[in-house]
Amino acid sequence: MEGFKSFAVKRIIIGVILVVSILWIIGAATGFFEKTEYAGVPMKPAAESVDAPDSHTDGEPADILQMKTDDIDLHPVPHPAESEKVAEHSVTLPEKVFEHSVAPPEKVFEHPAAPPERVPEHLAVPAGGDLYGVPSRGSNVTGIEFVAAVIRPLAYELDQRFWGWRPNDILDFTDNINHFQLGVLEVTRRTAVVLAERISRTGASVSFDENLERAMNWFMVKPERYWFPAPESKYRAGLEEFALYMEKLKKGEASFYNRTDNLLPLLKTYQNLLGSCDENLVKQKEDDGSEVSFFKSDDYFFYAKGVASALLIILEAVEKDFYGILYSRNSLDGLHHAILMCRMASELDPWVITDSDFAGVLANHRANMAASISHARFYLGVIIRTLST
C-alpha cells in the first residue's frame, strides 16, 4: 500500500507540473500574459496654473509607447463585481509624459448660454475666456483629449480589470462583466470608424491616416475568439495605434477636424447604439417570439451599462474638443444632460438583476436602465437637430 501511495503521489505531482507548463506555454503564445506598452494619455494634471496655458514641460517629450498601463490612473467606472467607487473620470499621468499644458479652471464666470446653477464644476469656463466669443477649452492640441478618452475605457478592461478580457475565456464564470466589456468594445469600435473615416479627414478623396486605419481593423476582431488571433493582443495593438496618432497630433503631423459635419456622424452613431440598447432593455419578447429570460435580462442590462460608461468618458471629451461648435450653437446644455444620463446609467449597481413586472414589488432593472439610456439618446437627438439646422 505504501508503495502504491508513493507511486501515485509522484505521478500526480509530475502531472500537475506538466499541465501548468502547457497552460503557461499556450498563454504566452496567445498573448494572454502580455503587458501593454501603449496608453500614454497626455492630459495635464491639475497642478498647473491657469495663468500659463501655453507653457510646455521642460526636457524631451517622453515616448508614450514605452509606458505601462500600470503607471496610469485610468479611473474605471464602477462595476458590481468590484467594490471601489470612482468619483470622477479623469486621467492622471506622470509629469514626464506631458508636452502640452492643459490648465484646470480656478475661477469661473457666467456666460449667457448657461446659468451658474446649471454649469457643472468640471465644465466651468476658465478665467481669461472671451465672454462674447467662444471661450477657449481643453488641450492646446485639438483632438488629444478625445482620443485619450477613447483609449481609456477599453485599456482598463484589458489591463487594469482583474482577470482582464473575459468574453473569450474557456471557463465562463463572470457573465455580467463579459457583457459590460462587450458594450465598452462596441463604443470603441464605432468611434474608431468615425475617427478614421470622418474626423481625421477633410473629404472622401483624402487618404486614411494609417494608424487610425489599422486601429479600426484591429478592433473588428471577434471578442470571443481564443487565438489566431487573440482579441486581447489585437485590441492592444489598436490602442497603440491611437497613441501613435496622438503623438502625430502633438507634432502637427496628423489632423483632427472638429467641424459640425464631423461631429454629426459621431453623435448619430452614438444615438443609434443607444437606441439598440434601449430596445433590448424594454422589449418583452425575443425575435423568435419567446419571452426574455432571466439570464438574458442581465446580459442586456450590463451591455447597456458598458455602453453608457464608455460614452460618459467620451462625451466629456467631446465637450472639450468640440466646444466651439457646441457653444456657438447653444448645444452645451443638451450635452450636459446627455452626460448626466450616461453617468446615472453607469452608476446603477444592483446586487441582483431582477426583471419584475412594472407594477411589481421587486424592481425591473432593465426598465430602470432604459430610463437613463433613452434620455441620453433623446438629448443626443436634440443636439443633432440643433446642429443640423
C-alpha positions in Angstrom: 0.0 0.0 0.0 2.8 2.4 0.9 4.5 1.7 -2.4 1.3 2.4 -4.3 0.9 5.8 -2.5 4.4 6.8 -3.3 3.9 5.8 -6.9 0.6 7.7 -7.2 1.9 10.9 -5.4 4.9 11.1 -7.7 2.8 10.9 -10.9 0.2 13.3 -9.6 2.9 15.9 -8.9 4.5 15.3 -12.3 1.1 15.6 -14.0 0.3 18.9 -12.3 3.7 20.3 -13.3 3.1 19.3 -16.9 -0.4 20.8 -17.0 0.8 24.1 -15.6 3.7 24.2 -18.0 1.5 23.5 -21.0 -1.0 26.2 -19.9 1.8 28.7 -19.5 3.2 27.9 -22.9 -0.2 28.3 -24.5 -0.9 31.6 -22.7 2.5 33.0 -23.7 1.9 32.0 -27.3 -1.6 33.6 -27.4 -0.5 36.8 -25.7 -2.6 36.1 -22.6 0.3 37.2 -20.3 1.2 40.3 -22.3 1.6 43.6 -20.7 0.6 46.5 -22.9 3.0 49.2 -23.8 0.7 51.9 -25.2 -1.6 54.0 -23.2 0.2 57.3 -22.5 -2.8 59.7 -22.4 -1.4 63.2 -22.5 -3.7 65.4 -20.4 -2.2 67.9 -18.0 -2.6 67.2 -14.2 -4.5 69.7 -12.1 -1.3 71.2 -10.5 -0.6 73.5 -13.4 -1.6 77.2 -13.1 -4.2 78.7 -15.3 -2.1 81.8 -15.8 0.2 79.9 -18.2 -2.0 78.0 -20.6 0.6 77.8 -23.4 3.5 76.6 -21.3 5.4 73.4 -22.1 7.2 71.0 -19.8 11.0 71.0 -19.9 13.0 68.3 -21.4 12.4 65.9 -24.3 8.9 64.5 -24.7 8.5 61.0 -23.4 7.7 58.1 -25.7 4.3 57.2 -24.5 4.5 53.8 -26.1 7.2 52.8 -23.5 4.8 53.3 -20.6 3.0 50.5 -18.9 -0.7 51.0 -18.2 0.1 50.3 -14.5 1.6 53.8 -14.4 -1.6 55.4 -15.5 -4.7 56.1 -13.3 -7.4 55.2 -15.7 -10.2 55.7 -13.2 -12.6 53.0 -14.4 -16.3 53.3 -14.0 -17.9 51.4 -11.1 -18.9 47.8 -11.6 -20.9 45.4 -9.3 -18.1 42.9 -9.3 -15.7 45.5 -7.8 -16.2 47.4 -4.6 -14.3 50.6 -5.2 -16.3 53.6 -6.4 -14.7 56.2 -8.7 -15.7 59.8 -8.2 -14.6 61.2 -11.5 -13.4 60.1 -14.9 -10.1 61.7 -15.5 -6.5 60.7 -16.3 -3.6 61.4 -14.0 -0.2 60.8 -15.6 3.5 61.3 -14.5 4.9 64.7 -15.3 7.4 63.3 -17.8 4.6 62.4 -20.3 3.2 65.8 -20.8 4.3 68.2 -23.5 1.2 70.5 -23.7 -0.3 72.3 -20.9 -4.0 71.8 -20.1 -4.7 74.1 -17.2 -7.8 73.5 -14.9 -10.2 76.2 -14.2 -9.5 78.1 -11.0 -12.1 80.8 -11.5 -15.2 80.7 -13.5 -17.5 83.3 -14.9 -21.0 83.0 -16.2 -21.8 83.3 -19.8 -25.3 83.8 -21.3 -25.5 80.2 -22.7 -25.6 78.6 -19.2 -26.9 80.0 -15.9 -24.4 79.5 -12.9 -26.6 76.9 -11.2 -26.6 74.6 -14.3 -22.8 74.7 -15.0 -21.1 71.6 -13.5 -17.9 72.3 -11.8 -15.8 70.3 -14.3 -17.4 72.2 -17.2 -16.9 75.7 -15.8 -15.3 78.3 -18.1 -11.8 79.3 -17.1 -11.0 82.9 -16.3 -9.5 84.6 -19.4 -12.1 83.2 -21.8 -13.9 85.6 -24.1 -17.3 86.4 -22.7 -18.7 87.4 -26.1 -16.9 84.9 -28.2 -16.1 81.3 -27.7 -14.1 80.6 -24.5 -11.0 78.5 -25.0 -11.4 75.0 -23.7 -9.4 71.8 -23.3 -5.9 70.9 -24.6 -3.8 73.2 -26.7 -3.8 70.4 -29.3 -7.3 69.7 -30.7 -8.2 66.0 -30.5 -5.8 64.9 -27.8 -8.4 64.7 -25.1 -10.9 63.0 -27.4 -8.5 60.2 -28.5 -7.3 59.8 -24.9 -10.9 59.3 -23.8 -11.5 56.7 -26.4 -8.4 54.8 -25.2 -9.2 54.8 -21.5 -12.3 52.5 -21.2 -11.0 49.6 -23.3 -7.5 50.0 -21.8 -8.9 49.5 -18.4 -10.8 46.4 -19.4 -7.8 44.8 -21.0 -5.1 45.6 -18.4 -6.5 47.1 -15.2 -9.5 44.9 -14.5 -8.9 41.7 -12.6 -8.7 38.7 -14.9 -8.5 41.0 -17.9 -10.5 40.4 -21.1 -13.2 37.8 -20.4 -15.6 37.2 -23.3 -13.2 34.6 -24.8 -12.5 32.7 -21.5 -12.9 29.0 -21.7 -14.3 28.8 -18.2 -17.0 31.5 -18.1 -17.7 32.5 -14.5 -18.4 36.2 -15.0 -21.2 36.6 -17.5 -22.1 40.1 -16.3 -18.6 41.6 -16.7 -18.3 39.9 -20.1 -21.3 41.8 -21.5 -20.1 45.0 -19.8 -16.8 44.6 -21.7 -18.7 44.0 -25.0 -20.5 47.2 -24.5 -17.3 49.1 -24.0 -15.8 47.4 -27.1 -18.7 48.4 -29.3 -18.4 52.1 -28.4 -14.6 51.9 -29.1 -15.2 50.2 -32.5 -17.8 52.7 -33.7 -15.8 55.7 -32.5 -12.7 54.3 -34.3 -14.6 54.1 -37.6 -15.9 57.7 -37.4 -12.5 58.9 -36.3 -10.7 57.2 -39.2 -13.3 57.9 -41.9 -14.5 61.4 -41.0 -12.9 63.3 -38.1 -9.3 62.9 -39.3 -10.1 63.7 -43.0 -11.4 66.7 -44.9 -13.3 64.7 -47.5 -13.8 61.4 -49.3 -10.8 62.0 -51.6 -8.3 62.3 -48.7 -6.3 59.2 -47.8 -6.8 57.5 -44.4 -4.5 58.0 -41.6 -2.5 54.8 -41.5 -2.6 54.5 -37.7 -6.3 55.0 -37.5 -7.0 52.6 -40.4 -5.0 49.9 -38.6 -6.7 50.6 -35.3 -10.1 50.4 -37.0 -9.2 47.0 -38.4 -7.8 45.6 -35.1 -10.9 46.4 -33.2 -13.1 44.3 -35.5 -11.6 41.0 -34.4 -14.3 38.9 -32.8 -14.2 39.3 -29.0 -15.0 35.6 -28.4 -12.0 34.2 -30.3 -9.5 32.4 -28.2 -6.5 32.8 -30.6 -5.5 33.1 -34.2 -5.7 36.0 -33.5 -6.2 36.5 -29.8 -8.5 39.5 -29.4 -6.6 40.9 -26.4 -3.4 41.4 -28.4 -5.2 43.0 -31.4 -7.2 45.4 -29.2 -4.0 46.4 -27.5 -2.4 46.9 -30.9 -5.4 49.2 -31.8 -4.9 51.3 -28.7 -1.2 51.6 -29.6 -2.2 52.9 -33.0 -4.4 55.5 -31.3 -1.4 56.5 -29.1 0.8 56.9 -32.2 -1.9 59.1 -33.7 -1.9 61.3 -30.6 1.8 61.7 -30.9 1.4 62.8 -34.5 -1.3 65.3 -33.5 1.1 66.8 -31.0 3.8 67.2 -33.7 1.4 68.6 -36.2 1.8 65.5 -38.5 -1.9 64.4 -38.3 -5.2 66.2 -38.4 -8.3 66.3 -36.2 -11.1 68.4 -37.8 -13.6 69.4 -35.1 -16.3 70.6 -37.5 -20.0 70.3 -37.4 -20.1 67.8 -40.4 -17.8 65.6 -38.4 -19.5 65.9 -35.1 -22.9 65.0 -36.5 -22.0 61.4 -37.7 -20.3 60.8 -34.4 -23.4 61.7 -32.4 -25.7 59.8 -34.8 -23.5 56.7 -34.3 -23.9 57.0 -30.5 -27.6 57.7 -30.8 -28.1 54.5 -32.9 -26.1 52.4 -30.4 -28.1 53.8 -27.5 -31.3 53.1 -29.5 -30.3 49.4 -29.8 -29.6 49.2 -26.1 -33.0 50.9 -25.4 -34.8 48.3 -27.5 -33.2 45.4 -25.7 -34.0 46.9 -22.3 -37.7 47.4 -22.9 -38.7 44.5 -25.1 -40.7 41.7 -23.6 -40.2 39.1 -26.3 -37.1 37.9 -28.3 -37.1 37.9 -32.1 -38.2 34.2 -32.1 -41.3 35.1 -30.1 -40.1 33.7 -26.8 -40.1 35.6 -23.5 -37.0 37.5 -22.5 -35.4 35.1 -20.0 -34.0 36.0 -16.6 -30.5 35.1 -17.9 -30.8 37.4 -20.9 -32.1 40.3 -18.8 -28.9 40.8 -17.0 -26.9 40.5 -20.3 -28.9 43.4 -21.8 -28.5 45.4 -18.6 -24.7 45.1 -18.3 -24.1 45.6 -22.1 -26.1 48.9 -21.8 -24.1 49.8 -18.7 -20.8 49.2 -20.6 -22.0 51.4 -23.4 -23.1 54.2 -21.1 -19.9 54.0 -19.1 -17.7 54.4 -22.2 -19.9 57.1 -23.6 -19.7 59.1 -20.4 -15.9 59.5 -20.7 -16.0 60.2 -24.4 -18.8 62.7 -24.3 -16.9 64.7 -21.7 -14.0 64.8 -24.1 -16.4 65.8 -26.9 -17.4 68.8 -24.8 -13.8 69.9 -24.7 -12.6 69.3 -28.3 -15.8 70.4 -30.0 -16.5 73.2 -27.5 -16.6 76.0 -30.1 -19.3 74.3 -32.2 -21.4 73.3 -29.2 -21.1 76.7 -27.6 -21.9 78.7 -30.7 -25.0 76.5 -31.5 -26.3 76.6 -27.9 -25.9 72.8 -27.6 -23.8 72.6 -24.4 -26.9 72.3 -22.2 -28.1 69.3 -24.2 -24.7 67.7 -24.0 -24.5 68.2 -20.2 -27.9 66.4 -19.9 -26.6 63.5 -22.1 -23.5 63.2 -19.9 -25.6 63.2 -16.7 -27.9 60.5 -18.1 -24.8 58.3 -19.0 -23.5 58.9 -15.5 -26.7 57.8 -13.9 -26.8 54.6 -16.1 -23.1 53.8 -15.3 -23.9 54.1 -11.6 -26.8 51.7 -11.5 -25.3 49.0 -9.4 -27.9 46.4 -8.1 -26.7 43.3 -6.3 -29.0 41.0 -8.3 -30.7 41.9 -11.6 -34.5 41.4 -11.3 -36.9 41.7 -14.2 -40.2 42.1 -12.3 -43.5 43.3 -13.6 -43.6 47.1 -13.9 -46.1 47.3 -11.1 -44.4 44.6 -9.0 -42.8 44.7 -5.6 -39.3 43.9 -7.0 -37.5 46.3 -9.3 -37.4 45.9 -13.1 -33.7 46.8 -13.5 -33.9 46.7 -17.3 -36.6 49.4 -17.2 -34.5 51.4 -14.7 -31.6 51.3 -17.0 -33.7 52.1 -20.1 -34.9 55.3 -18.5 -31.4 56.8 -18.4 -30.4 55.3 -21.7 -33.5 56.7 -23.5 -32.9 60.1 -22.0 -29.3 60.2 -23.1 -30.4 59.2 -26.6 -33.1 61.9 -26.6 -30.6 64.6 -25.7 -28.2 63.5 -28.3 -31.1 63.7 -30.8 -31.7 67.3 -29.6 -28.1 68.2 -30.3 -28.2 66.6 -33.7 -31.3 68.5 -34.7 -29.8 71.8 -33.5 -26.5 71.3 -35.3 -28.3 70.2 -38.5 -30.3 73.4 -38.8 
